[in-house]
Amino acid sequence: MNFWKKIFGISNSNKYKSQLIKDKEELDVLGLKSMTDLEILVKPLIRTATKIEVLPPSKPPENAQLKSHFGGQPYFEKHELWPKSKAGKNLDFIFQVFNSAELQLPDSIELIQFYYDWEEFPWDTTDDGWLVKIYKTIDKEKAMAIEKPSELETSKYCEIDFKTVKSLPDWEGLDVFCNKALKLACELDEDESWELYDQVVTKLTGKEGEYQSQLGGYPRWVQGEATPDNSKGNPTKLLFQIDSEDNAEIMWGDAGLIYVFYDEETEDTEFTLQCH
């Protein structure tokens, strides 16, 4: 369905037609009228992202806690305790990533970890049962192993491969980052404007928007745009999104994804889960 039809509804045709006229006049003034113009509008939006490929389960090496991986033993330092929810329940360790120059993580972060309560199954920031643990600095000399609480199930250890990719907003989120591009796509093809945008995405990034685990870049939404605003009222940058991963035996609802956003200035994190 056309974006403005979503906003105004089919029954409110006068407002819908009026909006189309306004958009056309605005685009004419700006000289925007072709697929080339659409590509020119979209290209500056490109962000580099890091695709996370979760490898098949393997035997953890002796220094597993010092590697980026899913499952297994997380990194801890002396005097730390196993993370718990606000209600006092031990959380399952999902994954950790040590930062390096080739990864799309903020320079101020050396290590990120994610923990989750599968029984509580939180869906949103305000829900209990999820934790993003951020280490600004690490001291591997202080690293120590903490035995996993007995009530938590054993998770398979999976190493990670990283790949640098290009990222653009998906169709549902284009309006947040470039309203003119959305208007032009709707003007060029009122009924299948998202297909024109997908063509541009494929040309600029080498692929259509797809669901994947990644660091940085733009979120690929399952149910619709939900990027939170940061402390200045701008879209908060994506810290990571994690897809349902067969190798790690992770399933977020019905083949869903989790999304975590991070405001470097306030150090606030926002969390949401969407599934089919």
C-alpha positions in Angstrom: 0.0 0.0 0.0 1.2 3.5 -0.8 2.6 5.4 2.3 0.1 8.2 2.2 -2.8 5.7 1.9 -1.5 4.2 5.1 -1.6 7.5 6.8 -4.9 8.9 5.6 -6.7 5.6 4.8 -8.5 4.7 1.5 -11.8 6.3 2.7 -10.2 9.7 3.3 -9.4 10.2 -0.4 -9.5 14.0 -0.5 -6.7 14.3 2.1 -4.8 11.6 0.3 -5.1 13.4 -3.1 -4.2 16.7 -1.5 -1.1 15.3 0.0 0.0 13.8 -3.4 -0.5 17.2 -5.0 1.6 18.9 -2.3 4.3 16.3 -2.7 4.4 16.7 -6.5 4.7 20.5 -6.2 7.5 20.2 -3.7 9.4 17.7 -5.8 9.0 19.8 -8.9 10.5 22.8 -7.2 13.5 20.7 -6.1 13.8 19.2 -9.6 13.3 15.7 -8.3 11.6 13.5 -10.9 13.6 10.4 -11.8 15.1 7.1 -10.5 18.5 8.8 -10.8 17.3 11.5 -8.5 16.0 8.8 -6.0 19.4 7.2 -6.0 21.1 10.6 -5.4 18.8 11.1 -2.4 19.4 7.7 -0.9 23.1 7.3 -1.5 24.2 9.7 1.4 22.2 7.5 3.8 24.5 4.5 3.4 26.0 3.3 6.7 28.6 0.6 7.1 27.4 -2.3 9.2 29.0 -5.5 10.4 27.2 -8.7 9.5 27.4 -11.4 12.2 27.6 -14.9 11.0 27.0 -17.5 13.8 29.1 -20.6 13.0 28.0 -24.1 13.8 28.5 -25.3 17.4 32.0 -26.3 18.4 34.0 -27.3 21.4 35.0 -24.1 23.3 38.7 -23.4 23.4 40.5 -22.8 26.7 40.3 -19.0 26.3 36.7 -19.0 25.1 35.7 -16.2 27.4 38.2 -13.9 25.6 36.6 -14.5 22.2 33.5 -13.1 20.5 30.9 -15.9 20.5 27.4 -17.1 21.3 26.6 -19.3 24.2 29.3 -20.9 26.4 31.3 -19.0 29.0 31.0 -15.1 29.0 33.8 -12.8 30.0 33.9 -11.8 33.7 36.4 -9.9 35.8 37.2 -10.5 39.5 34.4 -9.6 42.0 31.7 -9.7 39.3 28.6 -11.8 39.8 26.4 -13.6 37.2 23.8 -11.1 35.9 20.3 -11.2 37.2 17.0 -9.5 36.3 15.5 -6.8 38.4 13.3 -9.6 39.9 16.5 -11.5 41.0 16.4 -14.3 38.3 19.6 -15.4 36.7 19.7 -14.4 33.0 20.8 -16.6 30.1 24.0 -15.5 28.4 23.3 -15.0 24.6 26.5 -13.5 23.1 29.4 -11.2 23.4 31.5 -9.2 21.0 35.0 -7.7 21.7 35.4 -4.5 19.7 38.1 -4.0 17.1 38.8 -1.5 14.3 36.9 -3.4 11.7 33.7 -3.7 13.7 30.9 -1.1 13.6 30.7 -0.5 17.4 31.2 2.8 19.2 34.9 3.4 20.0 34.0 4.0 23.6 33.0 0.3 24.0 35.5 -2.5 24.3 33.1 -5.4 25.0 29.3 -5.8 24.7 27.3 -8.7 26.1 23.6 -9.6 26.0 21.7 -11.6 28.6 18.0 -12.6 28.4 15.3 -14.3 30.4 13.6 -16.9 28.2 10.9 -17.6 30.7 9.9 -13.9 31.1 10.5 -13.3 27.4 10.6 -9.5 27.5 9.5 -7.6 24.3 10.3 -4.0 25.2 12.7 -1.6 27.1 10.3 -1.3 30.0 10.1 -5.1 30.5 12.2 -6.9 33.0 14.4 -9.8 31.9 17.0 -8.4 29.5 20.5 -6.8 29.9 23.0 -5.2 27.7 26.3 -5.3 29.6 28.9 -2.8 28.3 32.5 -2.7 29.3 34.1 0.6 28.5 37.5 -0.9 29.4 38.6 -4.4 30.1 41.6 -5.9 31.9 42.2 -9.5 30.7 44.6 -10.0 33.6 41.5 -9.8 35.9 39.5 -12.2 33.7 37.9 -15.1 35.6 35.3 -17.8 35.0 32.0 -17.8 36.9 30.1 -21.1 37.0 26.8 -20.9 35.2 23.8 -21.1 37.6 22.5 -24.6 37.7 18.9 -23.7 36.8 20.0 -22.3 33.4 20.2 -24.7 30.5 23.5 -25.4 28.9 23.9 -23.3 25.7 26.0 -24.3 22.6 29.2 -22.5 22.0 29.3 -20.9 18.6 32.1 -18.8 17.2 31.4 -15.7 15.1 32.6 -14.6 11.7 32.3 -10.9 10.8 31.7 -9.3 7.4 31.6 -5.6 6.5 28.5 -4.7 4.6 26.6 -1.6 3.4 23.3 -0.7 5.1 20.3 1.4 4.2 17.0 2.0 5.9 14.3 -0.5 5.0 11.1 0.9 3.3 9.2 1.1 6.7 12.0 3.4 8.0 12.8 5.5 5.0 10.5 8.3 6.1 12.5 8.7 9.3 15.8 9.3 7.5 14.8 10.9 4.2 11.3 12.0 3.7 12.0 13.4 0.2 13.2 10.0 -1.0 10.0 8.4 0.2 7.9 11.1 -1.5 9.8 10.7 -4.7 9.4 6.9 -4.7 5.6 7.3 -4.2 5.4 9.9 -7.0 7.3 7.6 -9.4 5.1 4.6 -8.7 2.1 5.2 -6.5 1.2 1.5 -6.0 4.5 -0.2 -5.8 6.8 2.5 -4.6 8.6 0.2 -2.2 9.8 -1.9 -5.2 11.5 1.1 -6.7 13.3 1.7 -3.4 14.3 -1.9 -3.2 15.9 -1.6 -6.6 17.9 1.4 -5.4 19.0 -0.5 -2.2 20.1 -3.5 -4.3 22.1 -1.3 -6.6 23.8 0.7 -3.8 24.4 -2.2 -1.4 24.5 -5.3 -3.6 21.5 -6.8 -2.0 17.9 -6.1 -1.0 17.2 -5.4 2.7 17.4 -8.7 4.4 17.1 -10.0 8.0 20.4 -10.7 9.6 22.4 -10.4 12.8 24.5 -7.3 12.6 26.4 -4.5 14.5 25.5 -0.9 13.5 23.9 0.1 10.3 20.1 0.4 10.1 17.5 -1.9 11.6 15.6 -4.3 9.4 12.1 -4.2 10.9 9.8 -7.2 10.9 6.6 -5.4 12.0 7.3 -1.8 11.2 9.5 1.2 12.0 10.2 1.6 15.7 13.5 3.5 16.0 13.5 5.4 19.3 14.6 9.0 19.6 17.8 9.9 21.5 18.2 12.6 24.1 18.3 15.3 21.3 15.2 14.1 19.5 17.1 12.4 16.7 16.9 8.7 15.7 19.0 6.6 18.1 21.7 4.6 16.4 21.4 0.8 16.2 23.9 -0.9 18.5 23.0 -4.4 17.2 20.2 -6.5 15.9 20.1 -10.3 16.4 18.2 -12.6 14.1 16.8 -16.0 15.1 19.9 -18.1 14.8 19.6 -21.9 14.1 23.2 -22.7 15.0 22.9 -21.0 18.4 19.4 -22.4 18.8 17.9 -18.9 19.3 14.4 -18.2 18.3 12.8 -14.8 19.1 9.1 -15.7 19.0 8.0 -16.6 15.5 11.3 -16.2 13.6 11.8 -12.7 15.0 14.7 -10.4 15.8 15.8 -8.3 18.7 17.0 -4.7 18.3 19.2 -2.7 20.7 19.8 1.0 20.3 22.5 3.0 22.2 22.8 6.7 22.9 26.5 7.4 23.4 25.9 10.7 25.1 23.6 9.4 27.8 24.7 5.8 27.6 21.0 4.8 27.6 20.0 1.5 25.8 16.6 0.8 24.2 15.4 -2.7 23.5 12.6 -4.2 21.4 11.6 -7.5 19.9 9.6 -8.0 16.7 8.5 -11.3 15.1 6.3 -12.5 12.3 
